[in-house]
Amino acid sequence: MKISARNSLKGTVKKVVPGTVNTEITLEVAPGVELVSIITKSSAEKLGLAEGKEAYAVIKSSDVIVAVD
């Protein structure tokens, strides 16, 4: 995976809260350290995000983007 953002943190999906339009994703990037991101429901489904799956928090300016490889 190649991206332009300089900050990415690998973690494990700890919690997925789907909504009507958006889904809240909680990633544990270190023991006791969590990041929360709100992404579209369709993006969460396309990425196959589920509890226990590894994913990346990609930080660009003030946005946190979720990625998988």
Buried (B, 14 or more C-beta within 10 A) or exposed (E): EEEEBEEBBEBBBBEBEEEEEBBBBBBBBEEEEBBEBBBEEEBBEEBEBEEEBEBBBBBEEEEBBBBEE
